[in-house]
Amino acid sequence: MDLSSGNLQRILSKYKFHDVAVEELQKIHRIYPGMKPSTGTYTFSDSTQKDLLRLVGNIPVQYDGRSYNFPIQLWLIDSFPFTPPICLLRPTNNMVVREGKHVDAKGRIHLPGLRNWDHPKSSVVALLTEMIAKFEEDPPLSSKSTGENKDPHELLAFVSNLQINDGGSRHHNQQINKVSVIGGGDLGMASVMSILAKCKVDKLVFIDVADSSTKGGSTDLEIFTLPNVEISRDFSASAGSTVIVLTANAWSSEQSYLSLVQMNVDLYRGIIPNLARLSPNAVMLIASQPVDIMTHVAWRQSSLPPTRVIGAGCNLDSERLIHILDINLNTHKPAWVIGELSDNKVAVMSNTRLSSSVQPEIAPGSSSTKPLLDRAFELMKNRGQRSWSVGLSIADITNSVLTNAMKTHSVSTLAQGWGGIGAEVFLSLPCIMGSNGSTRLAGVSLGKEEDEKLRSSVTSLSNLMSQLRM
């Protein structure tokens, strides 16, 4: 964000927490570069006036399968960011404000995030994300009436001059199943082909990342044209995605493990905020390595709810485990591999049968199920995680989101609060997957050996995260 102009510098110099305010402004710019700073004079309700900094721009809002720009402005009080901004709509001449739960008749925006503002827990980035979600539930602007038969409260979703994309000739209330795969290479190609085979998609966008070690494959897809597939090198092509799959990696063979992971974090920094801004309602599915760390990184960088940022994690191992228990060992119950995608992963079983319509629950660790699960683990050895296998697993998770299947997958998710885990870490846990993302199954008491492995993973993942520069 360019703050070098004389006016901006003059106003910013009067802010009580200048350095913190500048840092917050730069964070906003990384996620919402369209929010531009300017200066102005704000008149308070008691008629007093003050020269303040303001952010002016549009936020992307999806309604009935389409995306629109909603014009807003945020006035930053001189004690920002320790006091919340004053948020207002900026209706154009052909718009009127629709008074509602979160917007008053004068266009001032009222949100829980403003009422409960508590920096540094609260931020403008999180506030804008909340604003987008609330406006999608109840659009606060409508087009002005142009005739006697026109509804003055016609929703903004039908105002063409704010339309970003119209989804083609499809009827406006139909959801478009759009999936974007970011990152080429074997895993990217395997994911594309598996999703096309498994899922009913209206459009699949394949974006090769120039700085990724997994680049490649897009040229072949351009040569052998496939239906509903778009090849691009521009992140804007992913706008309006329902699911975004990340397979990009920045591996190099000549660096330490910590340096390699940091390279991926740096790669993500240029990718994730843009993807989240372009598709604020998408479910992000992370397959970059190490998957638990990179899912955690993607969640932090995206500012999306943790239910919408998941990793492929132990889903492949879990599906293999269920198959072995069902076919080889004649045990017809769901089971999952949970924990870190490493030697510390453990297996748990459900109380219910595979054919049951009841929501599955994790059975507490017991001496009766442990030998069975250990035997199944032995049979799973040496199967590996080849690109095509992971691609099929990614397609399976993607299908659950697109179809709102409410199927239970073991995916990497925010584990804090599950089974007494206090740290902010991402681990694979059984989650019900649908169109709104993931919902964890309730935590249970594990056996001593399994609990020790899980705690060891929590410690090692926490230590690695603490060494990374976000």
C-alpha positions in Angstrom: 0.0 0.0 0.0 1.5 3.3 -1.1 1.4 5.7 1.9 4.1 8.0 0.6 1.9 11.0 -0.4 2.2 14.2 1.6 -1.4 14.2 2.7 -1.4 10.6 3.9 1.9 11.1 5.8 0.6 14.3 7.4 -2.6 12.6 8.7 -0.8 9.4 9.7 1.7 11.3 11.7 -1.1 12.3 14.1 -2.2 8.7 14.7 -1.5 7.6 18.3 -0.2 4.2 17.2 1.4 5.1 13.9 3.7 2.1 13.4 0.9 -0.4 14.3 -1.5 1.4 12.1 0.9 1.2 9.1 1.5 -2.5 9.7 -2.3 -3.1 9.8 -2.8 -1.1 6.6 -0.2 -3.2 4.8 -2.0 -6.4 5.9 -5.2 -5.0 4.5 -3.5 -4.2 1.2 -2.1 -7.8 0.9 -5.6 -9.3 1.2 -7.8 -6.5 -0.3 -5.5 -4.5 -2.6 -8.6 -2.8 -4.0 -9.1 -0.9 -0.8 -7.3 2.4 -1.4 -6.2 4.9 1.2 -7.1 8.6 1.1 -7.7 11.5 3.5 -10.9 13.3 4.3 -12.8 15.2 7.0 -15.2 13.2 9.0 -18.2 14.8 10.8 -19.2 13.1 14.0 -22.7 12.9 15.4 -22.0 15.9 17.7 -21.0 18.0 14.6 -17.3 18.0 15.5 -15.0 17.3 12.6 -11.6 15.6 12.3 -9.2 15.0 9.4 -8.8 11.2 9.2 -7.5 8.4 7.0 -10.1 6.4 5.1 -10.1 3.3 2.9 -12.3 3.3 -0.1 -13.1 0.4 -2.4 -15.3 -2.5 -3.3 -15.8 -5.9 -1.7 -16.7 -8.9 -3.7 -20.1 -10.4 -2.8 -21.7 -13.5 -4.3 -25.5 -13.7 -4.6 -27.5 -16.4 -6.4 -24.4 -17.8 -8.0 -23.1 -14.4 -9.3 -20.4 -12.0 -8.0 -20.8 -8.3 -7.5 -18.8 -5.3 -6.2 -20.3 -3.6 -3.2 -18.9 0.0 -2.7 -17.8 0.8 0.9 -15.6 3.2 2.8 -13.9 2.8 6.2 -13.0 5.8 8.3 -10.0 5.0 10.6 -10.1 6.8 13.9 -6.8 8.3 15.1 -6.5 5.5 17.7 -6.7 2.8 15.0 -6.3 -0.2 15.2 -7.2 -0.2 18.8 -10.6 1.3 18.0 -12.7 -0.1 15.2 -13.2 1.8 11.9 -16.5 3.6 11.1 -17.9 1.6 8.2 -20.3 3.0 5.6 -21.8 2.0 2.3 -21.1 4.2 -0.7 -24.3 3.9 -2.9 -24.0 5.3 -6.4 -26.7 7.5 -7.9 -28.8 4.5 -9.1 -28.7 2.7 -5.8 -30.6 3.0 -2.5 -29.7 1.6 0.9 -31.8 -1.2 2.2 -32.1 -0.8 6.0 -31.6 -4.1 7.8 -30.0 -6.0 10.6 -26.5 -4.9 9.8 -27.1 -1.5 8.0 -29.0 1.5 9.1 -31.0 3.9 6.9 -27.9 6.2 6.5 -25.8 3.4 5.2 -23.7 2.9 8.4 -22.6 -0.7 8.8 -23.1 -2.5 12.1 -21.5 -5.9 12.7 -20.7 -8.1 15.7 -17.0 -7.7 14.8 -17.3 -3.9 15.3 -19.2 -4.3 18.5 -16.7 -6.8 19.9 -13.6 -5.1 18.5 -10.5 -6.2 20.5 -7.1 -5.6 18.7 -5.0 -7.6 18.0 -7.6 -10.4 17.9 -9.7 -8.1 15.7 -8.6 -6.9 12.3 -9.9 -5.1 9.3 -9.2 -8.1 7.2 -11.4 -10.3 9.4 -14.0 -7.5 9.5 -14.2 -7.3 5.7 -14.6 -11.1 5.5 -17.4 -10.9 8.0 -19.0 -8.1 6.0 -18.9 -10.1 2.8 -20.6 -13.0 4.6 -23.4 -10.9 6.1 -24.0 -9.0 2.8 -24.4 -12.3 1.0 -27.1 -13.3 3.4 -28.9 -9.9 3.1 -27.7 -7.6 0.3 -27.8 -4.0 1.7 -28.3 -2.1 -1.6 -31.0 -2.1 -4.2 -31.5 -0.4 -7.5 -33.6 2.7 -7.6 -37.1 2.5 -9.1 -37.3 3.7 -12.7 -41.0 3.2 -13.3 -44.4 2.7 -11.5 -44.1 -1.1 -11.7 -40.6 -1.3 -10.5 -39.9 -2.7 -7.1 -37.8 -0.1 -5.2 -36.3 -3.0 -3.2 -35.1 -5.0 -6.2 -32.0 -6.8 -5.0 -28.7 -5.6 -6.1 -28.0 -9.0 -7.5 -30.1 -8.0 -10.5 -28.3 -4.7 -11.2 -26.1 -5.4 -14.2 -23.7 -2.5 -13.8 -22.2 -4.1 -10.6 -21.9 -7.6 -12.1 -18.5 -9.1 -12.3 -19.5 -12.3 -14.0 -22.9 -13.8 -14.8 -22.1 -17.5 -15.1 -23.1 -17.6 -18.7 -26.7 -18.3 -19.8 -27.5 -20.3 -16.7 -30.6 -19.2 -14.7 -29.5 -16.8 -11.9 -30.5 -19.1 -9.0 -28.4 -22.1 -10.1 -25.1 -22.7 -8.4 -22.1 -23.1 -10.7 -19.9 -26.0 -9.7 -16.5 -24.5 -10.4 -13.2 -26.0 -9.2 -9.7 -24.5 -9.5 -6.5 -26.6 -9.3 -3.5 -24.4 -8.5 -0.1 -26.0 -9.3 1.0 -28.4 -12.0 3.2 -31.4 -12.0 2.1 -35.0 -11.5 -0.2 -34.3 -8.5 -1.8 -31.3 -10.2 -2.5 -33.4 -13.3 -3.7 -36.4 -11.3 -6.1 -34.1 -9.4 -7.5 -32.6 -12.6 -8.1 -35.9 -14.2 -9.6 -37.5 -11.0 -11.9 -34.5 -10.4 -13.1 -34.7 -14.0 -13.8 -38.4 -13.7 -15.4 -38.3 -10.2 -17.2 -35.0 -10.0 -19.9 -33.2 -12.0 -18.2 -29.8 -12.7 -19.4 -27.0 -14.8 -15.9 -25.6 -15.1 -12.4 -26.7 -14.0 -9.6 -24.1 -14.1 -6.0 -25.4 -14.1 -3.5 -22.7 -13.1 0.2 -23.5 -13.4 2.4 -21.6 -10.9 5.7 -20.3 -12.4 7.6 -20.4 -9.1 6.5 -23.9 -8.1 8.7 -27.0 -8.5 5.5 -28.8 -9.5 4.9 -26.7 -12.6 4.2 -28.5 -15.9 1.3 -30.4 -17.5 -0.7 -27.4 -18.6 0.8 -27.4 -22.1 -0.5 -31.0 -22.6 -3.9 -30.0 -21.5 -3.9 -27.1 -23.9 -2.9 -29.5 -26.8 -5.4 -32.2 -25.9 -8.4 -30.0 -25.2 -10.8 -31.4 -22.5 -14.5 -30.3 -22.1 -15.1 -27.6 -19.4 -11.4 -27.2 -18.7 -9.7 -23.8 -18.8 -5.9 -23.5 -18.7 -4.6 -20.2 -17.2 -1.6 -18.6 -15.5 -3.7 -15.8 -14.0 -5.2 -16.3 -10.6 -8.3 -14.1 -11.6 -9.5 -17.1 -13.6 -10.3 -18.8 -10.3 -12.9 -16.2 -9.3 -16.1 -17.7 -8.0 -14.7 -21.2 -7.3 -16.6 -23.6 -5.1 -13.5 -25.6 -4.3 -9.8 -24.6 -4.7 -7.2 -27.3 -4.7 -3.6 -26.3 -3.9 -0.9 -28.8 -5.1 1.9 -26.2 -5.6 5.2 -26.8 -3.9 8.5 -25.0 -4.0 10.9 -27.8 -3.1 14.6 -27.7 -3.7 17.1 -30.5 -3.0 19.8 -28.3 -1.6 18.3 -26.8 1.5 17.4 -27.8 5.1 13.9 -29.0 5.9 13.0 -25.8 7.6 14.3 -23.8 4.6 12.2 -25.9 2.3 9.0 -25.4 4.3 9.8 -21.7 4.5 10.0 -21.7 0.7 6.5 -23.1 0.5 5.3 -20.5 3.0 6.8 -17.7 0.9 5.2 -19.3 -2.2 1.8 -19.4 -0.5 2.1 -15.7 0.5 1.8 -14.7 -3.1 -1.1 -17.1 -3.8 -3.5 -17.7 -0.9 -4.6 -14.1 -0.2 -5.5 -13.5 -3.9 -7.4 -16.8 -4.1 -9.4 -16.0 -0.9 -10.2 -12.6 -2.2 -11.4 -13.9 -5.5 -13.4 -16.8 -4.1 -14.4 -15.8 -0.5 -16.9 -18.6 -0.2 -14.7 -21.4 -1.5 -13.5 -24.4 0.4 -9.7 -24.5 0.1 -8.3 -28.1 -0.1 -4.5 -28.2 0.5 -2.3 -30.9 -0.8 1.1 -29.1 -0.7 3.7 -30.6 1.7 4.0 -30.9 4.6 0.2 -30.9 4.4 -0.6 -30.2 8.1 1.7 -27.2 8.2 0.7 -25.8 4.8 -3.0 -26.1 5.7 -2.3 -24.1 8.9 -0.3 -21.6 6.8 -3.1 -21.3 4.2 -5.7 -20.7 7.0 -3.7 -17.9 8.5 -2.9 -16.2 5.2 -6.5 -16.5 3.8 -8.4 -15.1 6.8 -11.2 -17.7 5.9 -13.0 -19.6 8.6 -11.1 -22.8 9.7 -14.1 -24.9 8.4 -13.3 -23.7 4.9 -9.5 -24.5 4.9 -8.7 -28.2 5.0 -5.9 -30.5 4.0 -6.0 -33.8 2.1 -4.2 -35.2 5.2 -5.0 -38.8 6.1 -8.1 -39.2 3.9 -6.3 -41.6 1.5 -5.1 -43.7 4.4 -8.5 -43.7 6.0 -10.3 -44.9 2.8 -7.7 -47.7 2.5 -8.2 -48.6 6.2 -12.0 -48.8 5.7 -11.5 -51.0 2.6 -9.2 -53.4 4.4 -11.4 -53.7 7.5 -14.5 -54.3 5.3 -13.0 -56.7 2.7 -10.0 -58.3 4.3 -11.0 -58.4 8.0 -14.8 -58.6 7.7 -15.3 -55.6 10.0 -18.1 -53.4 8.6 -17.5 -50.2 10.5 -16.2 -46.8 9.5 -12.6 -46.1 10.7 -10.2 -43.3 10.2 -6.5 -42.5 10.4 -6.0 -39.4 12.4 -3.2 -37.1 13.5 -0.1 -35.9 11.7 0.6 -37.3 8.2 3.7 -39.0 9.6 4.7 -42.1 11.5 2.7 -40.7 14.5 -0.7 -41.2 12.8 -3.1 -43.5 14.6 -6.3 -45.3 13.7 -9.7 -45.0 15.4 -13.0 -46.8 14.7 -16.6 -45.8 14.7 -19.4 -47.0 17.0 -21.8 -47.4 14.0 -21.8 -49.8 11.0 -21.0 -48.7 7.4 -24.6 -49.1 6.4 -26.0 -47.1 9.3 -27.8 -43.8 8.5 -26.9 -42.5 12.0 -24.1 -39.9 12.1 -20.9 -41.7 12.9 -19.2 -41.3 16.3 -15.6 -42.1 17.2 -15.4 -45.1 19.6 -13.2 -44.5 22.6 -9.9 -46.4 22.5 -10.3 -50.0 23.8 -8.2 -53.2 24.0 -10.8 -55.0 21.9 -10.4 -52.8 18.8 -6.7 -52.2 19.0 -5.5 -55.6 17.6 -7.9 -55.3 14.7 -6.7 -51.8 13.8 -3.0 -52.8 14.2 -3.6 -55.7 11.8 -5.2 -53.4 9.3 -2.3 -51.0 9.6 0.1 -53.9 8.8 -1.8 -54.7 5.7 -1.6 -51.1 4.6 2.2 -50.9 4.8 4.2 -50.1 1.7 1.2 -48.8 -0.3 2.7 -45.3 -0.4 1.0 -42.1 -1.5 1.6 -41.9 -5.3 0.3 -38.8 -7.2 -2.6 -40.7 -8.8 -3.7 -42.1 -5.4 -3.7 -38.7 -3.7 -5.5 -37.2 -6.8 -8.3 -39.8 -6.3 -8.5 -38.9 -2.6 -8.7 -35.1 -3.5 -11.5 -35.8 -6.0 -13.4 -37.8 -3.3 -13.2 -34.8 -0.9 -14.1 -32.3 -3.6 -17.1 -34.4 -4.6 -18.4 -34.3 -1.0 -18.3 -30.5 -1.0 -19.8 -30.1 -4.5 -22.7 -32.5 -3.8 -23.1 -31.6 -0.1 -22.7 -35.3 0.6 -22.1 -34.9 4.4 -19.6 -37.8 4.2 -17.0 -38.2 6.9 -13.4 -37.7 5.8 -10.2 -37.6 7.8 -8.9 -34.2 6.7 -6.3 -31.8 8.2 -8.3 -29.2 10.2 -7.8 -26.9 13.1 -7.5 -29.4 16.0 -7.5 -26.8 18.9 -10.1 -27.8 21.5 -10.4 -31.4 20.2 -9.7 -34.1 22.7 -8.1 -31.6 25.1 -5.6 -30.2 22.5 -4.9 -26.6 23.6 -2.4 -25.6 20.9 -3.3 -24.0 17.6 -2.3 -26.9 15.3 -3.8 -28.6 12.3 -4.1 -32.4 12.3 -6.2 -34.9 10.4 -9.5 -35.5 12.2 -12.8 -37.1 11.1 -14.9 -34.3 9.7 -18.3 -34.3 8.0 -17.8 -32.6 4.6 -20.5 -30.6 2.8 -21.0 -27.4 0.8 -20.2 -25.3 3.9 -16.9 -27.0 4.6 -16.0 -29.2 7.5 -17.6 -30.1 10.8 -15.4 -32.1 13.2 -16.7 -35.2 15.0 -16.6 -35.0 18.8 -13.3 -35.9 20.5 -13.0 -39.0 22.6 -10.5 -40.6 25.0 -7.8 -42.4 23.1 -5.6 -45.3 24.2 -2.3 -44.4 25.9 -0.1 -45.2 22.9 -2.4 -43.3 20.5 -2.7 -40.3 22.8 1.1 -40.1 23.2 1.6 -40.1 19.4 -1.0 -37.3 19.0 0.6 -35.2 21.7 4.0 -35.7 20.2 2.7 -34.4 16.8 1.1 -31.4 18.5 4.5 -30.5 20.0 6.6 -31.0 16.8 4.1 -29.1 14.6 3.8 -26.2 17.1 7.6 -26.0 17.2 7.9 -25.9 13.4 5.2 -23.3 13.1 6.9 -21.1 15.6 10.1 -21.0 13.4 8.3 -20.0 10.2 7.9 -16.4 8.9 4.3 -16.0 7.9 
